[in-house]
Amino acid sequence: MTTEIVITEHEAKLLASVPTGLLINGQWRDASDGGTFDVHDPATGEVLATLASATSEDAVAALDAADAAQASWARTAPRERAEILRRAFDLVTERADDFALLMTLEMGKPLAEARGEVTYGAEFLRWFSEEAVRDYGRYLTTPEGKNKILVQHKPVGPCLLITPWNFPLAMATRKVAPAVAAGCTMVLKPAKLTPLTAQLFAQTMLDAGLPAGVLNVIPSSSASGISGPLLADPRLRKVSFTGSTPVGKRLIADAAQNVLRTSMELGGNAPFIVFADADLDKAVDGAMAAKMRNMGEACTAANRFLVHESVAAEFTRKFAAAMGALATGRGTEPGTQVGPLIDAGARDDVHALVSAAVEAGATAVTGGSPVDGPGYFYPPTVLANVPNDAAILQQEIFGPVAPITTFSTEEGAIRLANASEYGLASYVYSRDFNRLLRVAEQIEFGMVGFNAGVISNAAAPFGGVKQSGLGREGGSEGIAEYTTTQYIGIADPYAEEGGQKS
């Protein structure tokens, strides 16, 4: 891994092109108090850019703009909204190299992964451009035949969208695209660790023809300074949040005061179950995909590897060999497969979980210690013989660490999988299709991957159960999160007080 990294001229030019202000009512502007905050490169710790830091006053100004634009935006023809999203898809695709490099610089993921996120994130724009004109209502006769039922979907109203740092583009498009399709205006609060991609995306939406005030973006060093006044404002009608469960719980509590619609995509603790009859080579490939996407910094990342005792040794050997062969470095370096973690705190938290597991009896088959030098690197790590009560099996790791434990029966595997307060993603490897169906019926997770290590898709409903959240993003379900259902009861047009018309 290179120890000395210098920002290239191309990188500097890209960073200089990114808006650094707040986007309010179609205009980029400074924070009301002139405040700023720095964005750092996790591969070096160096400052990449300085952005305006929105205040509570700026948050209210952003909601003012969203509220003022809501009525006209709701009346905008679905086809017009669809065409804006389609143009945005085209522009993001054209600017894929810029988006990918920007994500690599501010988040750390290798360029190849960043390009994959651009493809994934852009697809939400294309998917919801198609859904915008297919948000069907219905018209029918009541069972007794006395009235007609008309059901229509209306935009829920101004929304607060709070995105996480780990997928800077895809988490923005996954929220903005359905809101645009449904006819909602928005205030977007990107994560302070990785706001640059959202800034470039917002400008791209303007370039695609999105009217002023529909999307307002307010990066800030103070999350509570933004969410507090907005959640208390009766003009706000929805909050969509992706992040940790503790923060999500606080937002739900605050949202309850105004009975806001909420979409919460929270923590995960995904089990990766390998049965005795699994194709182990395919299971290892799936494990690499499920664990190492985004360096493990994903809520869908495989967090607990539950392997049948008869194949545990072979699976561990093959998996550790694959993990140990990955090249670690800055995401812009050729050949890099594993970038840095997001900051020093994240790296330290991951290592604390690994150290505690080893002290409890686990064995580090590969990795297990932080990488020396600048940046926040942690090597791909496989832990064998992890006790079932180890903290690393109970908490979301959010790093490139794979703890392995064993089971002996199908019932035991299901019991271990469900032994978590979380229920987002899960993965099951077996050649027995009936077993796959039985397990899916019994495990408490919103998403299940059958012999597949990556299951996220714009056309599929993404979301969890238990303390992994509420609501779904993507699929036909995604636009429903931004609409409210209105029922209109209509007197039967063929009936009169005295009977039927002749």
ZINORRA-V760147 format. One record per residue. N is the residue number from 0. RES is the residue in three letters. NEAR is the number of other C-alpha atoms within 10 Angstrom. Layout:
# ZINORRA-V760147
N|RES|NEAR + N|RES|NEAR
This chain:
# ZINORRA-V760147
0|MET|11 + 1|THR|10 + 2|THR|12 + 3|GLU|9 + 4|ILE|13 + 5|VAL|8 + 6|ILE|11 + 7|THR|9 + 8|GLU|9 + 9|HIS|11 + 10|GLU|16 + 11|ALA|12 + 12|LYS|11 + 13|LEU|14 + 14|LEU|19 + 15|ALA|12 + 16|SER|9 + 17|VAL|18 + 18|PRO|19 + 19|THR|22 + 20|GLY|21 + 21|LEU|26 + 22|LEU|25 + 23|ILE|25 + 24|ASN|22 + 25|GLY|19 + 26|GLN|14 + 27|TRP|18 + 28|ARG|15 + 29|ASP|19 + 30|ALA|22 + 31|SER|15 + 32|ASP|12 + 33|GLY|11 + 34|GLY|14 + 35|THR|17 + 36|PHE|17 + 37|ASP|15 + 38|VAL|20 + 39|HIS|20 + 40|ASP|23 + 41|PRO|28 + 42|ALA|29 + 43|THR|22 + 44|GLY|15 + 45|GLU|16 + 46|VAL|12 + 47|LEU|19 + 48|ALA|17 + 49|THR|14 + 50|LEU|24 + 51|ALA|24 + 52|SER|24 + 53|ALA|29 + 54|THR|23 + 55|SER|20 + 56|GLU|14 + 57|ASP|22 + 58|ALA|28 + 59|VAL|17 + 60|ALA|18 + 61|ALA|27 + 62|LEU|28 + 63|ASP|18 + 64|ALA|23 + 65|ALA|29 + 66|ASP|21 + 67|ALA|16 + 68|ALA|21 + 69|GLN|21 + 70|ALA|16 + 71|SER|11 + 72|TRP|23 + 73|ALA|20 + 74|ARG|11 + 75|THR|12 + 76|ALA|13 + 77|PRO|21 + 78|ARG|15 + 79|GLU|16 + 80|ARG|24 + 81|ALA|24 + 82|GLU|19 + 83|ILE|24 + 84|LEU|31 + 85|ARG|22 + 86|ARG|20 + 87|ALA|26 + 88|PHE|26 + 89|ASP|17 + 90|LEU|17 + 91|VAL|25 + 92|THR|18 + 93|GLU|11 + 94|ARG|15 + 95|ALA|19 + 96|ASP|15 + 97|ASP|20 + 98|PHE|26 + 99|ALA|24 + 100|LEU|25 + 101|LEU|24 + 102|MET|30 + 103|THR|26 + 104|LEU|29 + 105|GLU|25 + 106|MET|31 + 107|GLY|33 + 108|LYS|34 + 109|PRO|29 + 110|LEU|26 + 111|ALA|17 + 112|GLU|21 + 113|ALA|27 + 114|ARG|21 + 115|GLY|14 + 116|GLU|23 + 117|VAL|24 + 118|THR|18 + 119|TYR|18 + 120|GLY|25 + 121|ALA|26 + 122|GLU|23 + 123|PHE|30 + 124|LEU|30 + 125|ARG|21 + 126|TRP|23 + 127|PHE|31 + 128|SER|27 + 129|GLU|19 + 130|GLU|21 + 131|ALA|25 + 132|VAL|16 + 133|ARG|14 + 134|ASP|17 + 135|TYR|10 + 136|GLY|13 + 137|ARG|10 + 138|TYR|12 + 139|LEU|11 + 140|THR|14 + 141|THR|13 + 142|PRO|8 + 143|GLU|6 + 144|GLY|11 + 145|LYS|13 + 146|ASN|17 + 147|LYS|17 + 148|ILE|16 + 149|LEU|15 + 150|VAL|16 + 151|GLN|16 + 152|HIS|17 + 153|LYS|19 + 154|PRO|25 + 155|VAL|24 + 156|GLY|25 + 157|PRO|29 + 158|CYS|30 + 159|LEU|26 + 160|LEU|23 + 161|ILE|22 + 162|THR|28 + 163|PRO|21 + 164|TRP|21 + 165|ASN|26 + 166|PHE|22 + 167|PRO|29 + 168|LEU|32 + 169|ALA|24 + 170|MET|23 + 171|ALA|24 + 172|THR|25 + 173|ARG|24 + 174|LYS|29 + 175|VAL|26 + 176|ALA|31 + 177|PRO|30 + 178|ALA|29 + 179|VAL|28 + 180|ALA|32 + 181|ALA|31 + 182|GLY|28 + 183|CYS|29 + 184|THR|31 + 185|MET|30 + 186|VAL|32 + 187|LEU|25 + 188|LYS|25 + 189|PRO|26 + 190|ALA|23 + 191|LYS|20 + 192|LEU|23 + 193|THR|27 + 194|PRO|26 + 195|LEU|30 + 196|THR|27 + 197|ALA|28 + 198|GLN|24 + 199|LEU|21 + 200|PHE|21 + 201|ALA|24 + 202|GLN|19 + 203|THR|19 + 204|MET|21 + 205|LEU|17 + 206|ASP|14 + 207|ALA|19 + 208|GLY|15 + 209|LEU|23 + 210|PRO|16 + 211|ALA|17 + 212|GLY|25 + 213|VAL|29 + 214|LEU|30 + 215|ASN|26 + 216|VAL|28 + 217|ILE|27 + 218|PRO|31 + 219|SER|28 + 220|SER|19 + 221|SER|15 + 222|ALA|17 + 223|SER|13 + 224|GLY|16 + 225|ILE|24 + 226|SER|21 + 227|GLY|15 + 228|PRO|14 + 229|LEU|24 + 230|LEU|24 + 231|ALA|15 + 232|ASP|14 + 233|PRO|11 + 234|ARG|16 + 235|LEU|25 + 236|ARG|22 + 237|LYS|24 + 238|VAL|24 + 239|SER|23 + 240|PHE|24 + 241|THR|22 + 242|GLY|20 + 243|SER|19 + 244|THR|18 + 245|PRO|11 + 246|VAL|13 + 247|GLY|24 + 248|LYS|15 + 249|ARG|11 + 250|LEU|20 + 251|ILE|19 + 252|ALA|12 + 253|ASP|17 + 254|ALA|23 + 255|ALA|14 + 256|GLN|12 + 257|ASN|16 + 258|VAL|14 + 259|LEU|19 + 260|ARG|21 + 261|THR|23 + 262|SER|23 + 263|MET|26 + 264|GLU|27 + 265|LEU|26 + 266|GLY|26 + 267|GLY|31 + 268|ASN|30 + 269|ALA|29 + 270|PRO|30 + 271|PHE|29 + 272|ILE|31 + 273|VAL|28 + 274|PHE|27 + 275|ALA|19 + 276|ASP|13 + 277|ALA|19 + 278|ASP|15 + 279|LEU|21 + 280|ASP|13 + 281|LYS|14 + 282|ALA|25 + 283|VAL|23 + 284|ASP|17 + 285|GLY|23 + 286|ALA|29 + 287|MET|22 + 288|ALA|18 + 289|ALA|26 + 290|LYS|30 + 291|MET|23 + 292|ARG|22 + 293|ASN|27 + 294|MET|28 + 295|GLY|26 + 296|GLU|22 + 297|ALA|21 + 298|CYS|23 + 299|THR|26 + 300|ALA|34 + 301|ALA|33 + 302|ASN|31 + 303|ARG|28 + 304|PHE|27 + 305|LEU|25 + 306|VAL|24 + 307|HIS|23 + 308|GLU|17 + 309|SER|14 + 310|VAL|16 + 311|ALA|22 + 312|ALA|15 + 313|GLU|13 + 314|PHE|21 + 315|THR|23 + 316|ARG|15 + 317|LYS|16 + 318|PHE|22 + 319|ALA|23 + 320|ALA|15 + 321|ALA|16 + 322|MET|24 + 323|GLY|16 + 324|ALA|11 + 325|LEU|15 + 326|ALA|16 + 327|THR|21 + 328|GLY|24 + 329|ARG|29 + 330|GLY|26 + 331|THR|20 + 332|GLU|15 + 333|PRO|12 + 334|GLY|15 + 335|THR|18 + 336|GLN|22 + 337|VAL|26 + 338|GLY|29 + 339|PRO|32 + 340|LEU|29 + 341|ILE|28 + 342|ASP|20 + 343|ALA|15 + 344|GLY|11 + 345|ALA|19 + 346|ARG|20 + 347|ASP|15 + 348|ASP|14 + 349|VAL|23 + 350|HIS|19 + 351|ALA|14 + 352|LEU|19 + 353|VAL|28 + 354|SER|16 + 355|ALA|14 + 356|ALA|24 + 357|VAL|19 + 358|GLU|11 + 359|ALA|15 + 360|GLY|14 + 361|ALA|21 + 362|THR|18 + 363|ALA|22 + 364|VAL|18 + 365|THR|21 + 366|GLY|19 + 367|GLY|20 + 368|SER|16 + 369|PRO|15 + 370|VAL|16 + 371|ASP|10 + 372|GLY|13 + 373|PRO|16 + 374|GLY|24 + 375|TYR|24 + 376|PHE|30 + 377|TYR|26 + 378|PRO|25 + 379|PRO|27 + 380|THR|20 + 381|VAL|26 + 382|LEU|24 + 383|ALA|24 + 384|ASN|20 + 385|VAL|23 + 386|PRO|18 + 387|ASN|15 + 388|ASP|10 + 389|ALA|19 + 390|ALA|17 + 391|ILE|24 + 392|LEU|26 + 393|GLN|16 + 394|GLN|17 + 395|GLU|24 + 396|ILE|28 + 397|PHE|27 + 398|GLY|29 + 399|PRO|28 + 400|VAL|30 + 401|ALA|30 + 402|PRO|26 + 403|ILE|24 + 404|THR|23 + 405|THR|24 + 406|PHE|20 + 407|SER|14 + 408|THR|13 + 409|GLU|16 + 410|GLU|12 + 411|GLY|14 + 412|ALA|23 + 413|ILE|20 + 414|ARG|14 + 415|LEU|20 + 416|ALA|26 + 417|ASN|18 + 418|ALA|17 + 419|SER|18 + 420|GLU|15 + 421|TYR|26 + 422|GLY|27 + 423|LEU|27 + 424|ALA|30 + 425|SER|29 + 426|TYR|31 + 427|VAL|24 + 428|TYR|28 + 429|SER|19 + 430|ARG|15 + 431|ASP|11 + 432|PHE|11 + 433|ASN|10 + 434|ARG|15 + 435|LEU|18 + 436|LEU|11 + 437|ARG|12 + 438|VAL|19 + 439|ALA|20 + 440|GLU|10 + 441|GLN|13 + 442|ILE|20 + 443|GLU|23 + 444|PHE|25 + 445|GLY|20 + 446|MET|23 + 447|VAL|23 + 448|GLY|19 + 449|PHE|20 + 450|ASN|21 + 451|ALA|17 + 452|GLY|27 + 453|VAL|20 + 454|ILE|16 + 455|SER|16 + 456|ASN|15 + 457|ALA|22 + 458|ALA|16 + 459|ALA|16 + 460|PRO|18 + 461|PHE|22 + 462|GLY|24 + 463|GLY|24 + 464|VAL|20 + 465|LYS|15 + 466|GLN|21 + 467|SER|25 + 468|GLY|27 + 469|LEU|18 + 470|GLY|19 + 471|ARG|21 + 472|GLU|27 + 473|GLY|24 + 474|GLY|19 + 475|SER|19 + 476|GLU|16 + 477|GLY|26 + 478|ILE|25 + 479|ALA|22 + 480|GLU|23 + 481|TYR|29 + 482|THR|23 + 483|THR|14 + 484|THR|12 + 485|GLN|12 + 486|TYR|13 + 487|ILE|11 + 488|GLY|13 + 489|ILE|13 + 490|ALA|13 + 491|ASP|15 + 492|PRO|11 + 493|TYR|11 + 494|ALA|14 + 495|GLU|10 + 496|GLU|6 + 497|GLY|6 + 498|GLY|8 + 499|GLN|10 + 500|LYS|9 + 501|SER|5
